[in-house]
Amino acid sequence: MSQLLVFAGSTRQQSFNRRLARVAAGMAQEAGAQVTLLDLADFDIPLYNADLEARGTPPDVLRLKQALYAHPAWIICSPEYNGSYTALLKNAIDWASSPVKADPAWQDGIKPFRGKVVGMLSASPGALGGLRSQSHLAPLLLLLECWLAPQAFALGQAGSAFDEHGALVHAAQRERVRGVVEQVLWATQRLHGN
Ligand SMILES: Cc1cc2nc3c(=O)[nH]c(=O)nc-3n(C[C@H](O)[C@H](O)[C@H](O)COP(=O)(O)O)c2cc1C
């Protein structure tokens, strides 16, 4: 059974990307995966600063590293700010990829990232659905030695895309999300055998 981590690069209460994360998580569960829906709002992570880090890596950074490392597959729902991914997501990734000098388990910064199968989704009220955030996120993830699923999906006009229960209204959009989820699980089976 694949262990899948799903998270969004937004902590906004009514975030479209958090809603999309919940949709993807539900589909992965239906497909038989063991899913962890991670909310970055549950992590107390300051803005990265090497001086701060020198005084000790925050406990929630270690918790994030562990969560990323424990799951062979991830789905990231990435909002778009000014044609790129959010500072929240970058900050979380920067902390998670920074070696912890005092801890032998985390001296390799890439350890939480290496070999992960990652599917990218995004949602935006605009027409492009946050697609440009994915185009910036992709090279970052490749640099950290993740395996990106070739399928990805950007949900445009997100303000009218969900019903009152958080489900996607249009079947075609549901199928695009399902396609990403299923490809991630397929590749995880082949790369990790679970
Ligand atoms: C500073 C800022 C810049 C933004 N730039 C873009 C953008 O380049 N493209 C886009 O589609 N939406 C842009 N938006 C709108 C976001 O897509 C919108 O706020 C969205 O709801 C954020 O994702 P969330 O709902 O998951 O929090 C921007 C929003 C902010 C606050």
The ligand as a Gaussian input file, in Angstrom:
#p B3LYP/6-31G(d) Opt

LIG

0 1
 C        0.734000      38.460000      -3.661000
 C       -0.206000      37.676000      -4.533000
 C        0.134000      37.433000      -5.832000
 C       -0.707000      36.654000      -6.647000
 N       -0.308000      36.360000      -7.917000
 C       -1.050000      35.500000      -8.655000
 C       -0.575000      35.038000      -9.905000
 O        0.501000      35.381000     -10.363000
 N       -1.346000      34.181000     -10.596000
 C       -2.546000      33.743000     -10.123000
 O       -3.190000      32.943000     -10.795000
 N       -3.027000      34.172000      -8.936000
 C       -2.299000      35.031000      -8.193000
 N       -2.750000      35.436000      -6.972000
 C       -4.070000      35.004000      -6.511000
 C       -3.996000      33.649000      -5.840000
 O       -4.025000      32.647000      -6.821000
 C       -5.189000      33.508000      -4.897000
 O       -5.015000      34.407000      -3.820000
 C       -5.371000      32.099000      -4.400000
 O       -6.590000      32.042000      -3.712000
 C       -4.216000      31.654000      -3.515000
 O       -4.289000      30.269000      -3.238000
 P       -5.120000      29.682000      -1.994000
 O       -6.576000      29.903000      -2.306000
 O       -4.767000      28.249000      -1.978000
 O       -4.675000      30.402000      -0.751000
 C       -1.932000      36.197000      -6.139000
 C       -2.280000      36.473000      -4.809000
 C       -1.410000      37.183000      -4.004000
 C       -1.781000      37.434000      -2.550000

